[in-house]
Amino acid sequence: MDIAFPWPVSNAEWIAFGVAAFTTLLGIFFLFAPGISMRVMRLRTTDGHPEAQAEIRGRMAGFYLGLPLCCILLGQPLLYLALGFSWLLTAFGRLISMLSDAGLTPANFAWLVLELILASASIAFALGWLA
């Protein structure tokens, strides 16, 4: 079986590819700059607990790199569907937090909009809604 890099051919596929590339860049950022990543997300470690950075590098970077790299390297619509649903559930979690944790802040609204855009672009491509 030959494995070839599936270069996007349609505009819809380029949009989904862009979502995967953006998610990959976030994963690389989490992996190599966890301190800056935490500041951007308004998080911080407590003294004597450096394992929080391992969570950023491992858990967050791992998921933000694994699925989108599979999308990029394999180019399968079902993988893009999984990426879209991952972003959709991320947005859902943020919405629940905004409603129940007093998180109605401009930053949360901005992230929510971005997450919904990324989710809808990937899902629309995977389901054939984009031409």
Backbone as ProteinMPNN parsed JSONL, in Angstrom:
{"seq_chain_A": "MDIAFPWPVSNAEWIAFGVAAFTTLLGIFFLFAPGISMRVMRLRTTDGHPEAQAEIRGRMAGFYLGLPLCCILLGQPLLYLALGFSWLLTAFGRLISMLSDAGLTPANFAWLVLELILASASIAFALGWLA", "coords_chain_A": {"N_chain_A": [[0.846, -1.176, 0.0], [0.67, 2.089, -0.964], [1.428, 5.189, 0.454], [0.424, 8.405, 0.043], [0.712, 11.927, 0.16], [-2.28, 13.527, 0.532], [-3.127, 16.1, -1.235], [-5.192, 18.96, -0.893], [-7.959, 19.488, -3.105], [-10.317, 20.838, -3.724], [-12.155, 23.883, -3.01], [-13.67, 23.586, -0.676], [-12.352, 21.476, 0.562], [-9.911, 22.693, 1.016], [-10.641, 24.565, 2.95], [-11.342, 22.895, 5.119], [-8.877, 21.654, 5.434], [-7.42, 23.89, 6.218], [-8.546, 24.344, 8.748], [-7.629, 22.051, 10.062], [-4.868, 22.531, 9.853], [-4.629, 24.912, 11.341], [-5.42, 23.961, 13.863], [-3.363, 22.159, 14.297], [-1.205, 23.943, 14.47], [-1.907, 25.232, 16.855], [-1.557, 23.05, 18.573], [1.222, 22.62, 18.328], [2.112, 25.006, 19.436], [1.143, 24.682, 22.083], [2.716, 22.486, 22.79], [5.441, 23.31, 22.613], [5.551, 25.795, 23.869], [4.377, 25.971, 26.587], [4.116, 27.661, 28.843], [3.623, 30.256, 27.809], [1.321, 29.617, 26.431], [-0.417, 29.02, 28.528], [-0.619, 31.54, 29.724], [-1.906, 32.948, 27.668], [-4.339, 31.633, 27.695], [-5.201, 32.464, 30.097], [-4.411, 31.083, 32.421], [-2.577, 29.673, 35.199], [0.208, 28.149, 36.865], [0.49, 26.692, 40.128], [2.706, 27.332, 42.851], [5.239, 24.95, 43.282], [4.048, 22.955, 41.809], [4.833, 21.868, 39.069], [3.809, 20.063, 37.306], [1.605, 20.887, 35.965], [2.349, 22.101, 33.592], [3.113, 19.872, 32.2], [0.644, 18.783, 31.706], [-0.373, 20.586, 29.858], [1.505, 20.269, 27.762], [1.302, 17.475, 27.29], [-1.472, 16.398, 27.45], [-3.122, 18.458, 26.227], [-1.598, 19.336, 23.952], [-1.187, 16.873, 22.765], [-3.764, 15.949, 21.924], [-4.453, 18.118, 20.311], [-2.64, 17.867, 18.321], [-2.694, 15.199, 17.363], [-5.245, 14.333, 16.087], [-5.71, 16.402, 14.049], [-3.362, 16.118, 12.529], [-3.702, 13.555, 11.518], [-5.889, 14.109, 9.882], [-4.698, 15.83, 7.998], [-2.65, 14.215, 6.92], [-4.004, 11.954, 5.953], [-6.415, 12.768, 4.795], [-9.166, 12.072, 4.903], [-12.7, 12.317, 4.796], [-14.242, 11.484, 7.061], [-12.443, 11.746, 9.148], [-12.14, 14.496, 9.204], [-14.735, 15.06, 9.97], [-14.691, 14.059, 12.57], [-12.829, 15.845, 13.653], [-14.288, 18.215, 13.414], [-16.49, 17.674, 15.117], [-15.088, 17.472, 17.478], [-14.242, 20.128, 17.856], [-16.789, 21.234, 18.045], [-17.767, 20.095, 20.423], [-15.931, 21.206, 22.139], [-16.699, 23.881, 21.978], [-19.257, 23.576, 23.053], [-18.664, 22.81, 25.691], [-17.438, 25.17, 26.533], [-19.621, 26.91, 26.339], [-21.359, 25.83, 28.281], [-19.774, 26.351, 30.517], [-19.737, 29.143, 30.411], [-22.383, 29.711, 31.002], [-22.829, 28.517, 33.504], [-20.667, 29.006, 35.192], [-20.289, 31.684, 35.617], [-18.973, 32.868, 33.438], [-19.296, 34.808, 31.435], [-17.653, 36.497, 29.532], [-15.886, 38.801, 27.361], [-13.646, 37.549, 26.165], [-14.295, 34.825, 26.359], [-16.568, 34.772, 24.712], [-15.38, 35.429, 22.248], [-13.636, 33.229, 21.863], [-15.584, 31.216, 21.767], [-17.001, 31.845, 19.413], [-14.927, 31.489, 17.518], [-14.405, 28.729, 17.89], [-16.864, 27.639, 17.088], [-16.907, 28.394, 14.396], [-14.677, 26.959, 13.409], [-15.577, 24.363, 13.932], [-17.951, 24.22, 12.372], [-16.947, 24.573, 9.778], [-15.323, 22.286, 9.357], [-17.197, 20.212, 9.738], [-19.113, 20.83, 7.78], [-17.629, 20.435, 5.425], [-17.059, 17.669, 5.659], [-19.6, 16.525, 5.54], [-20.387, 17.207, 3.057], [-21.557, 19.666, 2.546], [-20.316, 21.948, 1.712], [-19.207, 23.349, -1.328]], "CA_chain_A": [[0.0, 0.0, 0.0], [1.424, 3.331, -1.05], [0.85, 6.322, 1.165], [0.76, 9.66, -0.621], [0.122, 13.091, 0.82], [-3.463, 13.934, -0.239], [-3.22, 17.551, -1.331], [-6.585, 19.385, -1.118], [-8.223, 19.831, -4.501], [-11.468, 21.739, -3.855], [-12.191, 24.963, -2.023], [-14.191, 23.045, 0.58], [-11.287, 20.694, 1.185], [-8.911, 23.654, 1.504], [-11.153, 25.139, 4.196], [-11.17, 21.872, 6.156], [-7.432, 21.525, 5.604], [-7.01, 25.058, 7.008], [-8.939, 24.093, 10.142], [-6.678, 21.069, 10.596], [-3.562, 23.182, 9.984], [-4.722, 25.827, 12.483], [-5.438, 23.146, 15.077], [-1.999, 21.649, 14.441], [-0.374, 25.048, 14.968], [-2.219, 25.369, 18.284], [-0.903, 21.937, 19.253], [2.66, 22.892, 18.372], [2.26, 26.082, 20.408], [0.986, 24.069, 23.409], [3.818, 21.559, 23.038], [6.741, 23.952, 22.773], [5.466, 27.026, 24.665], [3.237, 25.806, 27.499], [3.974, 28.824, 29.72], [2.947, 31.312, 27.05], [-0.028, 29.111, 26.164], [-1.221, 29.177, 29.74], [-0.917, 32.967, 29.899], [-2.907, 33.317, 26.667], [-5.61, 31.076, 28.155], [-5.437, 33.04, 31.427], [-4.18, 30.053, 33.433], [-1.232, 29.72, 35.778], [0.522, 27.042, 37.757], [0.735, 27.074, 41.51], [4.072, 27.037, 43.263], [5.493, 23.575, 43.679], [3.313, 22.005, 40.973], [5.195, 22.052, 37.664], [3.148, 19.081, 36.449], [0.578, 21.558, 35.165], [2.897, 22.292, 32.248], [3.068, 18.572, 31.535], [-0.725, 18.615, 31.22], [-0.484, 21.379, 28.629], [2.304, 19.607, 26.724], [0.844, 16.133, 26.991], [-2.899, 16.227, 27.179], [-3.653, 19.41, 25.253], [-0.86, 19.278, 22.694], [-1.395, 15.561, 22.16], [-5.026, 15.922, 21.197], [-4.456, 19.16, 19.287], [-1.751, 17.447, 17.238], [-3.003, 13.875, 16.843], [-6.359, 14.279, 15.139], [-5.536, 17.206, 12.828], [-2.305, 15.549, 11.69], [-4.336, 12.457, 10.783], [-6.683, 14.736, 8.818], [-3.79, 16.356, 6.982], [-1.882, 13.144, 6.28], [-4.853, 10.955, 5.318], [-7.398, 13.472, 3.979], [-10.446, 11.369, 4.875], [-13.799, 13.142, 5.313], [-14.673, 11.099, 8.404], [-11.507, 12.342, 10.099], [-12.535, 15.905, 9.313], [-15.958, 15.066, 10.764], [-14.266, 13.904, 13.97], [-12.223, 17.122, 14.043], [-15.383, 19.175, 13.569], [-17.232, 17.376, 16.337], [-14.215, 17.811, 18.609], [-14.363, 21.571, 18.046], [-18.152, 21.507, 18.478], [-17.858, 19.761, 21.843], [-15.15, 22.227, 22.841], [-17.581, 25.051, 22.074], [-20.332, 23.241, 23.983], [-18.093, 22.905, 27.035], [-17.259, 26.592, 26.844], [-20.944, 27.482, 26.555], [-21.802, 25.381, 29.609], [-19.006, 27.113, 31.503], [-20.182, 30.534, 30.382], [-23.694, 29.81, 31.631], [-22.891, 28.028, 34.881], [-19.51, 29.424, 35.988], [-20.166, 33.149, 35.529], [-17.903, 33.129, 32.488], [-19.749, 35.629, 30.321], [-16.629, 37.511, 29.291], [-15.605, 38.987, 25.934], [-12.695, 36.535, 25.696], [-15.03, 33.574, 26.169], [-17.404, 34.925, 23.518], [-14.501, 35.363, 21.083], [-13.222, 31.833, 21.688], [-16.76, 30.453, 21.381], [-17.249, 32.104, 17.993], [-13.856, 30.817, 16.759], [-14.621, 27.282, 17.968], [-18.026, 27.311, 16.263], [-16.493, 28.533, 12.999], [-13.824, 25.815, 13.089], [-16.421, 23.167, 13.925], [-18.869, 24.213, 11.237], [-16.191, 24.406, 8.53], [-14.926, 20.885, 9.222], [-18.388, 19.368, 9.596], [-19.717, 21.12, 6.491], [-16.853, 19.724, 4.401], [-17.201, 16.21, 5.809], [-20.95, 16.118, 5.145], [-20.619, 17.606, 1.674], [-22.36, 20.878, 2.486], [-19.524, 22.969, 1.034], [-18.897, 22.946, -2.706]], "C_chain_A": [[0.889, 1.236, 0.0], [0.681, 4.418, -0.296], [1.342, 7.587, 0.486], [0.067, 10.792, 0.12], [-1.052, 13.581, -0.01], [-3.635, 15.453, -0.24], [-4.668, 17.953, -1.602], [-6.798, 19.836, -2.559], [-9.395, 20.795, -4.673], [-11.376, 22.835, -2.799], [-12.669, 24.466, -0.664], [-13.109, 22.253, 1.314], [-10.174, 21.605, 1.712], [-9.355, 24.283, 2.822], [-10.966, 24.151, 5.341], [-9.698, 21.653, 6.458], [-6.899, 22.674, 6.451], [-7.371, 24.915, 8.477], [-7.963, 23.114, 10.785], [-5.302, 21.7, 10.791], [-3.548, 24.148, 11.168], [-4.682, 25.064, 13.797], [-4.057, 22.562, 15.346], [-1.07, 22.731, 14.978], [-0.638, 25.316, 16.447], [-1.527, 24.272, 19.089], [0.6, 22.131, 19.374], [2.959, 23.977, 19.398], [2.15, 25.539, 21.831], [2.182, 23.189, 23.761], [5.115, 22.28, 23.375], [6.722, 25.247, 23.59], [4.313, 26.927, 25.66], [3.034, 27.0, 28.426], [3.235, 29.962, 29.041], [1.508, 30.892, 26.759], [-0.933, 29.311, 27.361], [-1.563, 30.635, 29.991], [-1.984, 33.428, 28.907], [-4.288, 32.828, 27.09], [-5.984, 31.556, 29.553], [-5.382, 31.992, 32.53], [-2.794, 30.245, 34.017], [-1.054, 28.518, 36.687], [0.652, 27.568, 39.178], [2.152, 26.67, 41.874], [4.18, 25.587, 43.717], [4.74, 22.532, 42.873], [3.629, 22.233, 39.493], [4.51, 21.058, 36.732], [2.027, 19.691, 35.619], [1.079, 21.804, 33.747], [2.926, 20.98, 31.48], [1.662, 18.297, 30.998], [-0.922, 19.384, 29.912], [0.257, 20.679, 27.499], [1.718, 18.266, 26.32], [-0.598, 16.065, 26.547], [-3.391, 17.174, 26.093], [-2.928, 19.316, 23.916], [-1.083, 17.947, 21.991], [-2.672, 15.493, 21.345], [-5.057, 16.96, 20.082], [-3.515, 18.831, 18.133], [-2.211, 16.147, 16.582], [-4.074, 13.854, 15.767], [-6.135, 15.155, 13.902], [-4.402, 16.701, 11.938], [-2.817, 14.346, 10.908], [-5.176, 13.01, 9.632], [-5.78, 15.183, 7.668], [-3.111, 15.231, 6.216], [-2.755, 12.141, 5.531], [-5.961, 11.558, 4.46], [-8.758, 12.803, 3.886], [-11.557, 12.235, 5.472], [-14.248, 12.758, 6.722], [-13.709, 11.614, 9.475], [-11.811, 13.822, 10.289], [-13.836, 16.045, 10.101], [-15.628, 14.945, 12.251], [-13.632, 15.191, 14.485], [-13.303, 18.171, 14.283], [-16.182, 18.932, 14.834], [-16.393, 17.64, 17.58], [-14.29, 19.307, 18.901], [-15.759, 21.935, 18.536], [-18.331, 21.198, 19.964], [-17.015, 20.703, 22.697], [-16.001, 23.482, 23.029], [-18.719, 24.794, 23.06], [-19.853, 23.323, 25.433], [-17.889, 24.344, 27.46], [-18.607, 27.257, 27.127], [-21.504, 27.088, 27.919], [-21.073, 26.159, 30.696], [-19.457, 28.569, 31.566], [-21.502, 30.696, 31.126], [-23.692, 29.423, 33.103], [-21.742, 28.503, 35.773], [-19.284, 30.932, 35.965], [-19.04, 33.547, 34.589], [-18.332, 33.93, 31.282], [-18.794, 36.801, 30.117], [-16.409, 37.665, 27.789], [-14.642, 37.932, 25.377], [-13.394, 35.203, 25.455], [-15.937, 33.638, 24.945], [-16.557, 34.807, 22.254], [-14.052, 33.927, 20.812], [-14.393, 30.977, 21.232], [-17.056, 30.621, 19.894], [-16.199, 31.392, 17.134], [-14.085, 29.307, 16.738], [-15.811, 26.849, 17.11], [-17.71, 27.42, 14.774], [-15.645, 27.337, 12.581], [-14.642, 24.533, 13.007], [-17.287, 23.113, 12.672], [-18.135, 24.03, 9.91], [-15.801, 22.949, 8.308], [-16.13, 19.983, 8.982], [-19.041, 19.585, 8.237], [-18.955, 20.436, 5.356], [-17.114, 18.23, 4.457], [-18.57, 15.721, 5.347], [-21.315, 16.553, 3.732], [-21.467, 18.851, 1.508], [-21.628, 22.045, 1.827], [-19.165, 22.463, -0.355], [-17.442, 23.151, -3.026]], "O_chain_A": [[1.751, 1.398, 0.864], [-0.539, 4.547, -0.4], [2.548, 7.808, 0.37], [-1.035, 10.624, 0.643], [-0.857, 14.011, -1.147], [-4.234, 16.011, 0.68], [-5.316, 17.35, -2.457], [-5.935, 20.481, -3.156], [-9.458, 21.504, -5.678], [-10.624, 22.729, -1.83], [-12.144, 24.87, 0.373], [-12.972, 22.35, 2.534], [-9.568, 21.313, 2.742], [-8.534, 24.508, 3.711], [-10.487, 24.524, 6.412], [-9.317, 21.485, 7.617], [-6.033, 22.471, 7.302], [-6.603, 25.315, 9.352], [-7.522, 23.321, 11.916], [-4.638, 21.43, 11.792], [-2.57, 24.201, 11.915], [-3.995, 25.467, 14.735], [-3.63, 22.479, 16.497], [-0.239, 22.463, 15.846], [0.291, 25.594, 17.206], [-0.976, 24.533, 20.158], [1.183, 21.836, 20.417], [3.936, 23.885, 20.142], [2.96, 25.885, 22.692], [2.608, 23.156, 24.915], [5.811, 21.903, 24.317], [7.783, 25.745, 23.966], [3.369, 27.714, 25.587], [1.896, 27.324, 28.764], [2.331, 30.561, 29.623], [0.589, 31.708, 26.831], [-2.084, 29.724, 27.22], [-2.673, 30.944, 30.424], [-2.866, 34.209, 29.262], [-5.288, 33.513, 26.876], [-6.975, 31.101, 30.124], [-6.195, 32.005, 33.454], [-1.938, 30.893, 33.415], [-2.016, 27.949, 37.204], [0.898, 28.755, 39.391], [2.724, 25.765, 41.266], [3.323, 25.074, 44.438], [4.781, 21.347, 43.205], [2.787, 22.736, 38.749], [4.608, 21.183, 35.512], [1.551, 19.07, 34.668], [0.301, 21.722, 32.797], [2.781, 20.968, 30.258], [1.505, 17.655, 29.959], [-1.558, 18.891, 28.981], [-0.286, 20.509, 26.407], [1.645, 17.954, 25.131], [-0.899, 15.717, 25.405], [-4.018, 16.731, 25.13], [-3.564, 19.227, 22.866], [-1.159, 17.895, 20.764], [-2.663, 15.03, 20.204], [-5.626, 16.71, 19.019], [-3.591, 19.458, 17.076], [-2.123, 16.011, 15.362], [-3.824, 13.399, 14.65], [-6.356, 14.679, 12.788], [-4.472, 16.84, 10.717], [-2.416, 14.135, 9.763], [-5.179, 12.448, 8.537], [-6.081, 14.933, 6.501], [-3.008, 15.289, 4.99], [-2.294, 11.534, 4.565], [-6.403, 10.932, 3.497], [-9.444, 12.956, 2.875], [-11.376, 12.824, 6.538], [-14.603, 13.638, 7.506], [-14.13, 11.889, 10.599], [-11.746, 14.338, 11.404], [-14.026, 17.028, 10.818], [-16.212, 15.637, 13.085], [-13.87, 15.585, 15.627], [-13.233, 18.928, 15.251], [-16.517, 19.876, 15.55], [-16.935, 17.995, 18.627], [-14.391, 19.711, 20.059], [-15.908, 22.844, 19.353], [-18.978, 21.96, 20.682], [-17.352, 20.965, 23.852], [-16.02, 24.071, 24.11], [-19.103, 25.688, 23.814], [-20.559, 23.845, 26.297], [-18.138, 24.7, 28.611], [-18.723, 28.07, 28.044], [-22.061, 27.926, 28.629], [-21.682, 26.578, 31.681], [-19.548, 29.153, 32.646], [-21.717, 31.701, 31.803], [-24.486, 29.958, 33.876], [-21.842, 28.41, 36.997], [-18.185, 31.396, 36.269], [-18.252, 34.443, 34.891], [-17.779, 33.746, 30.198], [-19.091, 37.938, 30.481], [-16.716, 36.75, 27.024], [-14.806, 37.477, 24.245], [-13.122, 34.527, 24.463], [-16.058, 32.654, 24.217], [-16.968, 34.157, 21.293], [-14.084, 33.465, 19.671], [-14.216, 30.095, 20.392], [-17.329, 29.643, 19.198], [-16.543, 30.762, 16.134], [-13.971, 28.676, 15.687], [-15.76, 25.797, 16.473], [-18.199, 26.618, 13.979], [-15.868, 26.763, 11.516], [-14.427, 23.711, 12.116], [-17.349, 22.088, 11.993], [-18.665, 23.386, 9.004], [-15.932, 22.433, 7.198], [-16.091, 19.097, 8.128], [-19.479, 18.624, 7.605], [-19.569, 19.915, 4.426], [-17.362, 17.596, 3.431], [-18.683, 14.615, 4.818], [-22.425, 16.296, 3.265], [-22.04, 19.073, 0.441], [-22.258, 23.025, 1.428], [-18.854, 21.286, -0.534], [-17.009, 22.863, -4.142]]}, "name": "protein", "num_of_chains": 1, "seq": "MDIAFPWPVSNAEWIAFGVAAFTTLLGIFFLFAPGISMRVMRLRTTDGHPEAQAEIRGRMAGFYLGLPLCCILLGQPLLYLALGFSWLLTAFGRLISMLSDAGLTPANFAWLVLELILASASIAFALGWLA"}
